[in-house]
Amino acid sequence: MAGNLPESQSEGSSSFQLILDSFLSSVGLPFSNLLSAERIARIFARHNGLFGTHGVYSTAVMVWSFLGQVLRDGKEASCQSAVARVMTYCQLTGKTTPTADTRNYCRARAKLSVPALRELSGEIADEMEESAEADWLWKGRHVKLIDGFTFTMPDTEQNQDEFPQQSAQAPGCGLPIARAVAILSLATACVLDAAIGPYKGKQASETALLRTLFGSLKPNDVVVCDRYHCSFMLIAALMKRGTDVCARLHQRRHSDFRRGRRLGKYDHLIIWTRPQRPKWMDQTTYEQIPETILLREIRYKIVENGRRTQAMTVVTTLLDEEHTKADIAELYGFRWNVELDLRSIKDTLNLGHLRCKSPAMIRCELWTTLLGYNLIRTTAAGAAVIHEPPPADQLHLSLPVHSVRLDEHGLRAVGAAEFESTLPNPGRPDRCL
């Protein structure tokens, strides 16, 4: 069996940029027509984070304004420009216009609740996941793609204390760096949840961060991840939750297709034995893990024009023979989508280098960026519903194209901002947020 790797996805990235530009160039605060003030107030009140109910800088205004700020570049990302947009918004809506002083704006922005922003982003993604078209699912099941990434931030003392720079860099010659793990939906490409921590240190690995996100995985979900997460403990923990796994075999594990129960050529069932208890796990938890787990192992070849053919070995908990070897290979092939989506977020939405100067605001900026990404994906998915829904393997790249090609009537039908020709400044200096 052979599969083909996707070619360059520069067109998908440029289409995503066009959708972002349409939001940022619209009149008023971005996303205010998609993200209601009632939803913002409900979630922030649940976290005791509601503020400014009778003032100019209300919780909803700050969420909308900060969304526009973190997604912009250059001078348009400054606090002064953000205040100017709030002033314009107040004039258009007949509300009291604030002064041009940025101090009140910055104080109000610091009140934004990180747990509330995380729940707000997750709620948008979950609603989209529940309403996903049947053609967007994989054999009727929700597939969750998992991958890690890193991002840097300004070199402040507070950021260095919580997210130290890499040890190979001399003091004063590097930037604070954080590690993150995200769960993305194959059906909608939305970010369902994420966790961040230091780049190095105790419980700072991608696997440790992923364990904190188990609550976002549901029974009958299928998790697709790379070989970094292909471990006995992780697979056993997910199986206990009723979640299936499909992962590339870790490079340290030996594969022998002469053993086990043969299902076909390079396709068999194998048994993994529980390893010794890791230091981070307590004895009680260790004893609850089964001593053995039954897995399916397949091997297939990846063919890409102009490159050497690559053999892929994949293990999965999908043991039913109704899932053919070709089905498993196709499923793992979807993992490439998460690489492309995270690249789009980092390159297009400025997530590669955040710009806030304290760890609290870094988390706020992270979740505000992911919220904006999910809102864009929601708009794109709504546009796709109007047309023929694309299959799951094309959804991540085709949704932006569908939205860009909609006419004005179609855009308003899904609640998107009108497209205008004005584009933001492409430069991205490290301005204060």
Secondary structure, 3 states (H helix, E strand, C coil): CEEECCCCCHHHHHHHHHHHHHHHCCCCCCCCCCCCHHHHHHHHHHCCCCCCCCCCCCHHHHHHHHHHHHCCCHHHHCHHHHHHHHHHHHHHHCCCCCCCCCHHHHHHHCCCCHHHHHHHHHHHHHHHHHCCCHHHCECCECEEEEEEEEEECCCCHHHHHHCCCCCCCCCCCCCCEEEEEEEEECCCCCEEEEEEEECCCCCCCHHHHHHCCHHHCCCCCEEEECHHHCCHHHHHHHHHCCCEEEEECCCCCCCCCCCCEEEECCEEEEEEECCCCCCCCCHHHHHCCCCEEEEEEEEEEEECCCCCCEEEEEEECCCCCCCCHHHHHHHHHCCHHHHHHHHHHHHHCCCCECCCCCHHHHHHHHHHHHHHHHHHHHHHHHHHHHCCCCCHHHHHHHHHHHHHHCCHHHHHHCCCCCCCCCCCCCCCCCCCC
